[in-house]
Amino acid sequence: MFSKEESTSLRKEFWTCFGKSFPRKWILYNTKIKGLSFKFVADRKKAMVVLDIEHPDKFTCEILFEQIISLKDILVNDYVSNVIFDNEYDLESGKKIHRIYLLHQIKFSIYNKQTWKECYLFFKESMSEFESFFEEYKDYINQVIL
């Protein structure tokens, strides 16, 4: 087990190394669509690239998710085949959100440096594809809330 300080230090090192290894500007929170954000997730058991839909207005949140669901075949066939659509993803905080994500299939732990390289490659490739999809269809996705 790691102390809280060691855990914090390893997490910081993980993200710093990723940023230095792949120095580019990711979309992340800058989607220009309220309640829609991309994230990298890494913890002691898994790594994911996610698109979270958590608009404060429940109706808007639902229609955003449905709009992306309507593009599911395109996303799966042309961009990221192993994407998972979760209508009720439970966050650690207990909050339920809509999450569309790609799960890193290789054994990973943020506390095991030997797993970092594969995770970084997964992050780069998966997020790049996910962002390409988003850039192509963001106007279509956004039209339901304009």
Residue pairs with C-beta under 8 A, 6 or more apart in sequence:
2 10
2 111
7 111
10 110
10 111
11 110
14 42
14 110
14 116
15 42
17 116
17 120
18 40
18 116
18 120
18 123
21 120
22 120
22 123
22 124
26 38
26 40
26 127
26 131
27 38
27 131
27 134
28 37
28 38
28 39
29 37
29 38
31 37
31 38
31 134
31 138
32 138
32 142
33 64
33 138
33 141
33 142
33 145
34 55
34 56
34 60
34 145
35 53
35 54
35 55
35 56
35 57
35 60
35 61
35 64
36 51
36 52
36 53
36 55
36 64
36 141
37 51
37 52
37 54
38 49
38 50
38 51
38 52
38 127
38 130
38 131
38 134
39 49
39 50
39 52
40 47
40 48
40 49
40 50
40 123
40 127
41 47
41 48
41 49
41 50
41 101
42 48
42 108
42 110
42 119
43 110
44 109
44 110
44 111
45 108
45 109
46 103
46 104
46 108
47 103
47 104
47 108
47 110
47 119
47 122
47 123
48 101
48 102
48 103
48 104
49 101
49 102
49 122
49 123
49 126
49 127
49 130
50 99
50 100
50 101
50 102
51 68
51 99
51 100
51 101
51 130
51 134
52 97
52 98
52 99
53 61
53 64
53 65
53 68
53 97
53 98
53 99
53 100
54 61
54 95
54 97
54 98
55 61
55 64
60 145
61 98
63 144
63 145
64 98
64 141
64 144
64 145
65 87
65 98
66 144
67 140
67 141
67 143
67 144
68 75
68 85
68 100
68 141
69 85
71 133
71 137
71 140
71 141
72 85
74 133
74 137
75 83
75 133
76 83
78 133
79 129
79 130
79 132
79 133
80 102
80 126
80 129
80 130
80 133
82 102
82 103
82 105
83 100
83 101
83 102
84 100
84 101
84 102
84 103
85 100
86 98
86 99
86 100
86 101
87 98
88 96
88 98
89 96
89 97
89 98
89 99
89 101
90 96
91 97
102 122
102 126
102 130
104 118
104 119
104 122
106 115
106 118
106 119
106 122
107 115
108 115
108 118
108 119
109 115
134 141
